[in-house]
Amino acid sequence: MYELINRLTAAGQAIVLVSSELGELMGMADRIVMLCEGRIGGVFDRAEATQERLLAAAMGRLGQAA
């Protein structure tokens, strides 16, 4: 699966990856949109996505994240 995703992105294709695994998201995504109760809790570029910030956004506590 990862090989296919890497091949498609190398060819300029956009991929929407849905996962509850933070490590997978942080390793594969250029941009991460976290949802909280059906709404956007936060949007992160790869460089600013930490486990703490992603979890805070998923729990609706982004303003409290370090």
All heavy atoms as a GROMACS GRO file, in nm:
protein
  485
    1MET      N    1   0.083  -0.119   0.000
    1MET     CA    2   0.000   0.000   0.000
    1MET      C    3   0.088   0.126   0.000
    1MET      O    4   0.063   0.218  -0.076
    1MET     CB    5  -0.092  -0.001   0.122
    1MET     CG    6  -0.185   0.117   0.128
    1MET     SD    7  -0.303   0.132  -0.005
    1MET     CE    8  -0.422   0.015   0.048
    2TYR      N    9   0.188   0.127   0.088
    2TYR     CA   10   0.274   0.246   0.096
    2TYR      C   11   0.351   0.267  -0.034
    2TYR      O   12   0.371   0.382  -0.076
    2TYR     CB   13   0.371   0.234   0.213
    2TYR     CG   14   0.302   0.230   0.348
    2TYR    CD1   15   0.336   0.133   0.440
    2TYR    CD2   16   0.204   0.321   0.381
    2TYR    CE1   17   0.272   0.128   0.564
    2TYR    CE2   18   0.140   0.317   0.503
    2TYR     CZ   19   0.174   0.220   0.594
    2TYR     OH   20   0.112   0.215   0.716
    3GLU      N   21   0.393   0.160  -0.097
    3GLU     CA   22   0.465   0.171  -0.224
    3GLU      C   23   0.376   0.236  -0.330
    3GLU      O   24   0.420   0.323  -0.404
    3GLU     CB   25   0.512   0.033  -0.270
    3GLU     CG   26   0.591   0.036  -0.398
    3GLU     CD   27   0.635  -0.102  -0.442
    3GLU    OE1   28   0.661  -0.188  -0.356
    3GLU    OE2   29   0.641  -0.123  -0.564
    4LEU      N   30   0.251   0.195  -0.335
    4LEU     CA   31   0.157   0.253  -0.431
    4LEU      C   32   0.135   0.401  -0.402
    4LEU      O   33   0.137   0.484  -0.493
    4LEU     CB   34   0.023   0.178  -0.427
    4LEU     CG   35  -0.088   0.235  -0.513
    4LEU    CD1   36  -0.048   0.236  -0.660
    4LEU    CD2   37  -0.216   0.156  -0.493
    5ILE      N   38   0.116   0.436  -0.277
    5ILE     CA   39   0.097   0.577  -0.239
    5ILE      C   40   0.219   0.658  -0.280
    5ILE      O   41   0.206   0.766  -0.339
    5ILE     CB   42   0.070   0.590  -0.089
    5ILE    CG1   43  -0.068   0.533  -0.055
    5ILE    CG2   44   0.081   0.736  -0.043
    5ILE    CD1   45  -0.096   0.520   0.093
    6ASN      N   46   0.339   0.608  -0.250
    6ASN     CA   47   0.462   0.680  -0.286
    6ASN      C   48   0.476   0.695  -0.437
    6ASN      O   49   0.518   0.801  -0.486
    6ASN     CB   50   0.583   0.609  -0.227
    6ASN     CG   51   0.592   0.627  -0.077
    6ASN    OD1   52   0.546   0.727  -0.022
    6ASN    ND2   53   0.651   0.530  -0.010
    7ARG      N   54   0.440   0.592  -0.512
    7ARG     CA   55   0.447   0.598  -0.658
    7ARG      C   56   0.351   0.704  -0.712
    7ARG      O   57   0.386   0.782  -0.801
    7ARG     CB   58   0.414   0.461  -0.716
    7ARG     CG   59   0.494   0.430  -0.838
    7ARG     CD   60   0.477   0.289  -0.895
    7ARG     NE   61   0.448   0.186  -0.797
    7ARG     CZ   62   0.347   0.100  -0.807
    7ARG    NH1   63   0.266   0.104  -0.911
    7ARG    NH2   64   0.328   0.008  -0.716
    8LEU      N   65   0.229   0.706  -0.661
    8LEU     CA   66   0.130   0.803  -0.709
    8LEU      C   67   0.168   0.946  -0.674
    8LEU      O   68   0.155   1.036  -0.757
    8LEU     CB   69  -0.008   0.768  -0.651
    8LEU     CG   70  -0.072   0.641  -0.706
    8LEU    CD1   71  -0.196   0.605  -0.625
    8LEU    CD2   72  -0.106   0.656  -0.853
    9THR      N   73   0.217   0.967  -0.553
    9THR     CA   74   0.256   1.104  -0.515
    9THR      C   75   0.379   1.149  -0.593
    9THR      O   76   0.389   1.266  -0.629
    9THR     CB   77   0.280   1.117  -0.364
    9THR    OG1   78   0.379   1.023  -0.323
    9THR    CG2   79   0.153   1.095  -0.286
   10ALA      N   80   0.471   1.058  -0.623
   10ALA     CA   81   0.588   1.093  -0.704
   10ALA      C   82   0.546   1.133  -0.845
   10ALA      O   83   0.613   1.214  -0.910
   10ALA     CB   84   0.686   0.976  -0.709
   11ALA      N   85   0.432   1.081  -0.890
   11ALA     CA   86   0.380   1.114  -1.023
   11ALA      C   87   0.292   1.240  -1.019
   11ALA      O   88   0.231   1.276  -1.119
   11ALA     CB   89   0.301   0.996  -1.079
   12GLY      N   90   0.284   1.304  -0.902
   12GLY     CA   91   0.208   1.428  -0.891
   12GLY      C   92   0.062   1.412  -0.852
   12GLY      O   93  -0.014   1.508  -0.855
   13GLN      N   94   0.022   1.291  -0.816
   13GLN     CA   95  -0.117   1.266  -0.777
   13GLN      C   96  -0.139   1.303  -0.631
   13GLN      O   97  -0.050   1.288  -0.548
   13GLN     CB   98  -0.152   1.119  -0.797
   13GLN     CG   99  -0.142   1.071  -0.938
   13GLN     CD  100  -0.244   1.138  -1.028
   13GLN    OE1  101  -0.362   1.142  -0.996
   13GLN    NE2  102  -0.200   1.190  -1.140
   14ALA      N  103  -0.258   1.350  -0.599
   14ALA     CA  104  -0.296   1.378  -0.461
   14ALA      C  105  -0.360   1.252  -0.402
   14ALA      O  106  -0.432   1.181  -0.470
   14ALA     CB  107  -0.394   1.494  -0.455
   15ILE      N  108  -0.333   1.227  -0.275
   15ILE     CA  109  -0.388   1.112  -0.205
   15ILE      C  110  -0.457   1.160  -0.079
   15ILE      O  111  -0.403   1.243  -0.006
   15ILE     CB  112  -0.274   1.013  -0.164
   15ILE    CG1  113  -0.193   0.967  -0.283
   15ILE    CG2  114  -0.330   0.897  -0.084
   15ILE    CD1  115  -0.268   0.880  -0.381
   16VAL      N  116  -0.575   1.109  -0.053
   16VAL     CA  117  -0.642   1.134   0.074
   16VAL      C  118  -0.625   1.007   0.156
   16VAL      O  119  -0.677   0.901   0.121
   16VAL     CB  120  -0.792   1.167   0.056
   16VAL    CG1  121  -0.860   1.182   0.190
   16VAL    CG2  122  -0.808   1.293  -0.028
   17LEU      N  123  -0.549   1.019   0.264
   17LEU     CA  124  -0.519   0.906   0.351
   17LEU      C  125  -0.597   0.925   0.480
   17LEU      O  126  -0.585   1.028   0.546
   17LEU     CB  127  -0.369   0.902   0.380
   17LEU     CG  128  -0.318   0.800   0.480
   17LEU    CD1  129  -0.337   0.659   0.424
   17LEU    CD2  130  -0.171   0.825   0.511
   18VAL      N  131  -0.679   0.828   0.514
   18VAL     CA  132  -0.758   0.835   0.637
   18VAL      C  133  -0.703   0.729   0.731
   18VAL      O  134  -0.695   0.611   0.695
   18VAL     CB  135  -0.908   0.809   0.608
   18VAL    CG1  136  -0.988   0.812   0.737
   18VAL    CG2  137  -0.961   0.910   0.508
   19SER      N  138  -0.664   0.772   0.852
   19SER     CA  139  -0.606   0.679   0.946
   19SER      C  140  -0.623   0.731   1.088
   19SER      O  141  -0.626   0.852   1.110
   19SER     CB  142  -0.457   0.660   0.917
   19SER     OG  143  -0.397   0.575   1.012
   20SER      N  144  -0.633   0.640   1.181
   20SER     CA  145  -0.634   0.678   1.322
   20SER      C  146  -0.496   0.657   1.384
   20SER      O  147  -0.477   0.682   1.502
   20SER     CB  148  -0.739   0.596   1.398
   20SER     OG  149  -0.707   0.458   1.388
   21GLU      N  150  -0.400   0.613   1.302
   21GLU     CA  151  -0.264   0.590   1.350
   21GLU      C  152  -0.180   0.716   1.330
   21GLU      O  153  -0.147   0.753   1.218
   21GLU     CB  154  -0.201   0.473   1.273
   21GLU     CG  155  -0.273   0.342   1.291
   21GLU     CD  156  -0.266   0.290   1.433
   21GLU    OE1  157  -0.164   0.312   1.500
   21GLU    OE2  158  -0.365   0.229   1.477
   22LEU      N  159  -0.146   0.784   1.439
   22LEU     CA  160  -0.073   0.910   1.428
   22LEU      C  161   0.063   0.892   1.362
   22LEU      O  162   0.103   0.976   1.281
   22LEU     CB  163  -0.056   0.973   1.567
   22LEU     CG  164  -0.184   1.021   1.634
   22LEU    CD1  165  -0.150   1.087   1.768
   22LEU    CD2  166  -0.259   1.117   1.546
   23GLY      N  167   0.133   0.784   1.395
   23GLY     CA  168   0.264   0.761   1.334
   23GLY      C  169   0.255   0.747   1.183
   23GLY      O  170   0.340   0.799   1.110
   24GLU      N  171   0.153   0.680   1.137
   24GLU     CA  172   0.131   0.663   0.994
   24GLU      C  173   0.104   0.798   0.928
   24GLU      O  174   0.162   0.832   0.825
   24GLU     CB  175   0.014   0.569   0.971
   24GLU     CG  176  -0.017   0.542   0.826
   24GLU     CD  177  -0.128   0.440   0.812
   24GLU    OE1  178  -0.240   0.463   0.864
   24GLU    OE2  179  -0.102   0.337   0.748
   25LEU      N  180   0.017   0.876   0.989
   25LEU     CA  181  -0.014   1.008   0.934
   25LEU      C  182   0.109   1.098   0.931
   25LEU      O  183   0.137   1.164   0.832
   25LEU     CB  184  -0.124   1.075   1.016
   25LEU     CG  185  -0.262   1.012   1.006
   25LEU    CD1  186  -0.356   1.074   1.109
   25LEU    CD2  187  -0.318   1.028   0.866
   26MET      N  188   0.183   1.099   1.042
   26MET     CA  189   0.300   1.186   1.051
   26MET      C  190   0.409   1.143   0.953
   26MET      O  191   0.484   1.227   0.903
   26MET     CB  192   0.353   1.187   1.194
   26MET     CG  193   0.257   1.256   1.290
   26MET     SD  194   0.302   1.238   1.463
   26MET     CE  195   0.455   1.327   1.469
   27GLY      N  196   0.417   1.015   0.923
   27GLY     CA  197   0.519   0.966   0.831
   27GLY      C  198   0.483   0.977   0.684
   27GLY      O  199   0.570   0.987   0.599
   28MET      N  200   0.354   0.977   0.654
   28MET     CA  201   0.312   0.973   0.514
   28MET      C  202   0.254   1.104   0.460
   28MET      O  203   0.260   1.129   0.341
   28MET     CB  204   0.204   0.864   0.495
   28MET     CG  205   0.251   0.722   0.521
   28MET     SD  206   0.371   0.663   0.402
   28MET     CE  207   0.276   0.659   0.251
   29ALA      N  208   0.197   1.186   0.547
   29ALA     CA  209   0.121   1.301   0.499
   29ALA      C  210   0.204   1.429   0.493
   29ALA      O  211   0.289   1.453   0.579
   29ALA     CB  212   0.000   1.324   0.590
   30ASP      N  213   0.177   1.511   0.392
   30ASP     CA  214   0.236   1.644   0.384
   30ASP      C  215   0.152   1.743   0.465
   30ASP      O  216   0.203   1.842   0.515
   30ASP     CB  217   0.242   1.692   0.240
   30ASP     CG  218   0.337   1.610   0.156
   30ASP    OD1  219   0.442   1.568   0.209
   30ASP    OD2  220   0.307   1.587   0.038
   31ARG      N  221   0.022   1.714   0.475
   31ARG     CA  222  -0.070   1.799   0.549
   31ARG      C  223  -0.169   1.708   0.620
   31ARG      O  224  -0.216   1.610   0.564
   31ARG     CB  225  -0.145   1.892   0.453
   31ARG     CG  226  -0.230   1.994   0.522
   31ARG     CD  227  -0.287   2.097   0.424
   31ARG     NE  228  -0.180   2.159   0.347
   31ARG     CZ  229  -0.172   2.154   0.213
   31ARG    NH1  230  -0.263   2.093   0.143
   31ARG    NH2  231  -0.073   2.210   0.150
   32ILE      N  232  -0.201   1.742   0.745
   32ILE     CA  233  -0.292   1.660   0.825
   32ILE      C  234  -0.407   1.748   0.872
   32ILE      O  235  -0.386   1.856   0.928
   32ILE     CB  236  -0.220   1.599   0.947
   32ILE    CG1  237  -0.105   1.509   0.901
   32ILE    CG2  238  -0.319   1.521   1.035
   32ILE    CD1  239  -0.017   1.460   1.014
   33VAL      N  240  -0.529   1.700   0.851
   33VAL     CA  241  -0.649   1.766   0.901
   33VAL      C  242  -0.707   1.675   1.009
   33VAL      O  243  -0.744   1.562   0.982
   33VAL     CB  244  -0.753   1.789   0.789
   33VAL    CG1  245  -0.879   1.853   0.845
   33VAL    CG2  246  -0.694   1.874   0.678
   34MET      N  247  -0.712   1.725   1.132
   34MET     CA  248  -0.767   1.648   1.243
   34MET      C  249  -0.912   1.689   1.264
   34MET      O  250  -0.944   1.809   1.259
   34MET     CB  251  -0.689   1.673   1.372
   34MET     CG  252  -0.547   1.620   1.368
   34MET     SD  253  -0.534   1.443   1.342
   34MET     CE  254  -0.591   1.381   1.498
   35LEU      N  255  -0.998   1.591   1.286
   35LEU     CA  256  -1.139   1.618   1.311
   35LEU      C  257  -1.171   1.598   1.458
   35LEU      O  258  -1.114   1.513   1.524
   35LEU     CB  259  -1.226   1.525   1.226
   35LEU     CG  260  -1.210   1.537   1.076
   35LEU    CD1  261  -1.299   1.435   1.006
   35LEU    CD2  262  -1.240   1.677   1.028
   36CYS      N  263  -1.264   1.679   1.506
   36CYS     CA  264  -1.314   1.668   1.642
   36CYS      C  265  -1.465   1.684   1.636
   36CYS      O  266  -1.515   1.791   1.598
   36CYS     CB  267  -1.252   1.776   1.731
   36CYS     SG  268  -1.319   1.780   1.898
   37GLU      N  269  -1.537   1.578   1.669
   37GLU     CA  270  -1.683   1.578   1.668
   37GLU      C  271  -1.740   1.625   1.534
   37GLU      O  272  -1.833   1.704   1.527
   37GLU     CB  273  -1.736   1.663   1.783
   37GLU     CG  274  -1.696   1.608   1.919
   37GLU     CD  275  -1.746   1.690   2.036
   37GLU    OE1  276  -1.813   1.794   2.014
   37GLU    OE2  277  -1.716   1.650   2.149
   38GLY      N  278  -1.680   1.577   1.425
   38GLY     CA  279  -1.728   1.608   1.291
   38GLY      C  280  -1.686   1.743   1.236
   38GLY      O  281  -1.727   1.780   1.126
   39ARG      N  282  -1.604   1.815   1.309
   39ARG     CA  283  -1.557   1.946   1.264
   39ARG      C  284  -1.404   1.947   1.261
   39ARG      O  285  -1.340   1.869   1.330
   39ARG     CB  286  -1.605   2.056   1.358
   39ARG     CG  287  -1.755   2.067   1.360
   39ARG     CD  288  -1.799   2.169   1.461
   39ARG     NE  289  -1.943   2.160   1.476
   39ARG     CZ  290  -2.023   2.263   1.476
   39ARG    NH1  291  -1.974   2.384   1.466
   39ARG    NH2  292  -2.152   2.246   1.488
   40ILE      N  293  -1.350   2.039   1.185
   40ILE     CA  294  -1.204   2.049   1.177
   40ILE      C  295  -1.150   2.101   1.310
   40ILE      O  296  -1.185   2.211   1.354
   40ILE     CB  297  -1.162   2.140   1.061
   40ILE    CG1  298  -1.203   2.077   0.928
   40ILE    CG2  299  -1.011   2.165   1.065
   40ILE    CD1  300  -1.176   2.163   0.806
   41GLY      N  301  -1.065   2.020   1.371
   41GLY     CA  302  -1.002   2.058   1.498
   41GLY      C  303  -0.868   2.124   1.479
   41GLY      O  304  -0.819   2.195   1.566
   42GLY      N  305  -0.806   2.102   1.363
   42GLY     CA  306  -0.677   2.162   1.334
   42GLY      C  307  -0.625   2.114   1.200
   42GLY      O  308  -0.657   2.006   1.155
   43VAL      N  309  -0.543   2.199   1.138
   43VAL     CA  310  -0.479   2.166   1.011
   43VAL      C  311  -0.329   2.189   1.031
   43VAL      O  312  -0.289   2.296   1.079
   43VAL     CB  313  -0.531   2.255   0.895
   43VAL    CG1  314  -0.460   2.220   0.766
   43VAL    CG2  315  -0.682   2.240   0.881
   44PHE      N  316  -0.248   2.091   0.995
   44PHE     CA  317  -0.105   2.096   1.023
   44PHE      C  318  -0.024   2.059   0.901
   44PHE      O  319  -0.055   1.963   0.831
   44PHE     CB  320  -0.070   1.995   1.134
   44PHE     CG  321  -0.150   2.013   1.259
   44PHE    CD1  322  -0.270   1.946   1.276
   44PHE    CD2  323  -0.106   2.097   1.358
   44PHE    CE1  324  -0.345   1.963   1.391
   44PHE    CE2  325  -0.180   2.114   1.474
   44PHE     CZ  326  -0.300   2.048   1.491
   45ASP      N  327   0.083   2.135   0.876
   45ASP     CA  328   0.184   2.093   0.780
   45ASP      C  329   0.271   1.989   0.848
   45ASP      O  330   0.276   1.982   0.972
   45ASP     CB  331   0.270   2.211   0.736
   45ASP     CG  332   0.196   2.306   0.644
   45ASP    OD1  333   0.109   2.259   0.568
   45ASP    OD2  334   0.225   2.427   0.648
   46ARG      N  335   0.342   1.910   0.772
   46ARG     CA  336   0.426   1.803   0.826
   46ARG      C  337   0.522   1.856   0.934
   46ARG      O  338   0.538   1.794   1.038
   46ARG     CB  339   0.506   1.737   0.714
   46ARG     CG  340   0.601   1.630   0.766
   46ARG     CD  341   0.680   1.568   0.656
   46ARG     NE  342   0.590   1.483   0.578
   46ARG     CZ  343   0.629   1.401   0.485
   46ARG    NH1  344   0.755   1.392   0.455
   46ARG    NH2  345   0.543   1.327   0.421
   47ALA      N  346   0.583   1.970   0.910
   47ALA     CA  347   0.684   2.023   1.002
   47ALA      C  348   0.626   2.062   1.138
   47ALA      O  349   0.697   2.060   1.238
   47ALA     CB  350   0.753   2.143   0.939
   48GLU      N  351   0.499   2.098   1.144
   48GLU     CA  352   0.440   2.142   1.270
   48GLU      C  353   0.355   2.035   1.339
   48GLU      O  354   0.303   2.058   1.448
   48GLU     CB  355   0.357   2.268   1.248
   48GLU     CG  356   0.238   2.249   1.158
   48GLU     CD  357   0.164   2.377   1.127
   48GLU    OE1  358   0.205   2.485   1.173
   48GLU    OE2  359   0.063   2.368   1.056
   49ALA      N  360   0.343   1.918   1.278
   49ALA     CA  361   0.258   1.812   1.333
   49ALA      C  362   0.337   1.730   1.435
   49ALA      O  363   0.427   1.657   1.400
   49ALA     CB  364   0.208   1.722   1.221
   50THR      N  365   0.302   1.748   1.562
   50THR     CA  366   0.357   1.664   1.668
   50THR      C  367   0.243   1.580   1.723
   50THR      O  368   0.126   1.614   1.707
   50THR     CB  369   0.416   1.748   1.782
   50THR    OG1  370   0.311   1.823   1.845
   50THR    CG2  371   0.525   1.842   1.732
   51GLN      N  372   0.277   1.471   1.788
   51GLN     CA  373   0.174   1.386   1.847
   51GLN      C  374   0.088   1.466   1.944
   51GLN      O  375  -0.034   1.452   1.944
   51GLN     CB  376   0.239   1.269   1.922
   51GLN     CG  377   0.217   1.140   1.853
   51GLN     CD  378   0.267   1.022   1.934
   51GLN    OE1  379   0.350   1.034   2.024
   51GLN    NE2  380   0.216   0.906   1.902
   52GLU      N  381   0.150   1.550   2.023
   52GLU     CA  382   0.077   1.629   2.122
   52GLU      C  383  -0.022   1.723   2.056
   52GLU      O  384  -0.137   1.733   2.099
   52GLU     CB  385   0.175   1.708   2.211
   52GLU     CG  386   0.261   1.620   2.299
   52GLU     CD  387   0.382   1.559   2.229
   52GLU    OE1  388   0.416   1.601   2.114
   52GLU    OE2  389   0.440   1.465   2.284
   53ARG      N  390   0.022   1.793   1.952
   53ARG     CA  391  -0.067   1.888   1.883
   53ARG      C  392  -0.180   1.816   1.811
   53ARG      O  393  -0.294   1.864   1.811
   53ARG     CB  394   0.012   1.974   1.785
   53ARG     CG  395   0.111   2.065   1.860
   53ARG     CD  396   0.172   2.169   1.773
   53ARG     NE  397   0.070   2.274   1.758
   53ARG     CZ  398   0.058   2.350   1.652
   53ARG    NH1  399   0.139   2.336   1.550
   53ARG    NH2  400  -0.036   2.442   1.644
   54LEU      N  401  -0.150   1.702   1.748
   54LEU     CA  402  -0.254   1.628   1.678
   54LEU      C  403  -0.359   1.574   1.775
   54LEU      O  404  -0.480   1.585   1.750
   54LEU     CB  405  -0.193   1.513   1.598
   54LEU     CG  406  -0.102   1.552   1.482
   54LEU    CD1  407  -0.037   1.430   1.420
   54LEU    CD2  408  -0.176   1.634   1.378
   55LEU      N  409  -0.315   1.519   1.886
   55LEU     CA  410  -0.410   1.470   1.987
   55LEU      C  411  -0.494   1.583   2.045
   55LEU      O  412  -0.614   1.567   2.066
   55LEU     CB  413  -0.336   1.395   2.097
   55LEU     CG  414  -0.285   1.257   2.059
   55LEU    CD1  415  -0.197   1.201   2.170
   55LEU    CD2  416  -0.399   1.162   2.028
   56ALA      N  417  -0.431   1.697   2.072
   56ALA     CA  418  -0.505   1.811   2.125
   56ALA      C  419  -0.613   1.856   2.026
   56ALA      O  420  -0.726   1.885   2.065
   56ALA     CB  421  -0.410   1.926   2.155
   57ALA      N  422  -0.579   1.859   1.898
   57ALA     CA  423  -0.677   1.900   1.795
   57ALA      C  424  -0.789   1.797   1.786
   57ALA      O  425  -0.907   1.834   1.772
   57ALA     CB  426  -0.607   1.914   1.660
   58ALA      N  427  -0.757   1.669   1.796
   58ALA     CA  428  -0.859   1.564   1.788
   58ALA      C  429  -0.953   1.568   1.907
   58ALA      O  430  -1.068   1.524   1.897
   58ALA     CB  431  -0.792   1.427   1.779
   59MET      N  432  -0.906   1.622   2.018
   59MET     CA  433  -0.988   1.629   2.140
   59MET      C  434  -1.048   1.768   2.161
   59MET      O  435  -1.110   1.795   2.264
   59MET     CB  436  -0.904   1.589   2.260
   59MET     CG  437  -0.862   1.443   2.252
   59MET     SD  438  -0.745   1.381   2.375
   59MET     CE  439  -0.758   1.486   2.512
   60GLY      N  440  -1.030   1.858   2.063
   60GLY     CA  441  -1.086   1.992   2.073
   60GLY      C  442  -1.012   2.081   2.171
   60GLY      O  443  -1.066   2.178   2.222
   61ARG      N  444  -0.884   2.052   2.194
   61ARG     CA  445  -0.805   2.126   2.292
   61ARG      C  446  -0.681   2.188   2.229
   61ARG      O  447  -0.579   2.203   2.296
   61ARG     CB  448  -0.761   2.033   2.405
   61ARG     CG  449  -0.875   1.971   2.478
   61ARG     CD  450  -0.825   1.881   2.586
   61ARG     NE  451  -0.936   1.814   2.650
   61ARG     CZ  452  -0.924   1.707   2.725
   61ARG    NH1  453  -0.806   1.656   2.748
   61ARG    NH2  454  -1.030   1.652   2.778
   62LEU      N  455  -0.687   2.226   2.104
   62LEU     CA  456  -0.570   2.276   2.034
   62LEU      C  457  -0.510   2.398   2.102
   62LEU      O  458  -0.389   2.410   2.112
   62LEU     CB  459  -0.603   2.308   1.888
   62LEU     CG  460  -0.485   2.349   1.800
   62LEU    CD1  461  -0.376   2.242   1.803
   62LEU    CD2  462  -0.528   2.376   1.660
   63GLY      N  463  -0.591   2.486   2.153
   63GLY     CA  464  -0.540   2.606   2.220
   63GLY      C  465  -0.459   2.573   2.345
   63GLY      O  466  -0.379   2.654   2.390
   64GLN      N  467  -0.475   2.452   2.399
   64GLN     CA  468  -0.402   2.413   2.518
   64GLN      C  469  -0.277   2.333   2.486
   64GLN      O  470  -0.201   2.299   2.575
   64GLN     CB  471  -0.494   2.326   2.607
   64GLN     CG  472  -0.617   2.400   2.653
   64GLN     CD  473  -0.713   2.309   2.726
   64GLN    OE1  474  -0.680   2.199   2.763
   64GLN    NE2  475  -0.835   2.357   2.747
   65ALA      N  476  -0.254   2.302   2.357
   65ALA     CA  477  -0.138   2.221   2.319
   65ALA      C  478  -0.012   2.304   2.321
   65ALA      O  479  -0.013   2.424   2.292
   65ALA     CB  480  -0.158   2.162   2.180
   66ALA      N  481   0.099   2.241   2.352
   66ALA     CA  482   0.227   2.311   2.354
   66ALA      C  483   0.282   2.324   2.214
   66ALA      O  484   0.255   2.251   2.126
   66ALA     CB  485   0.327   2.234   2.441
   0.00000   0.00000   0.00000
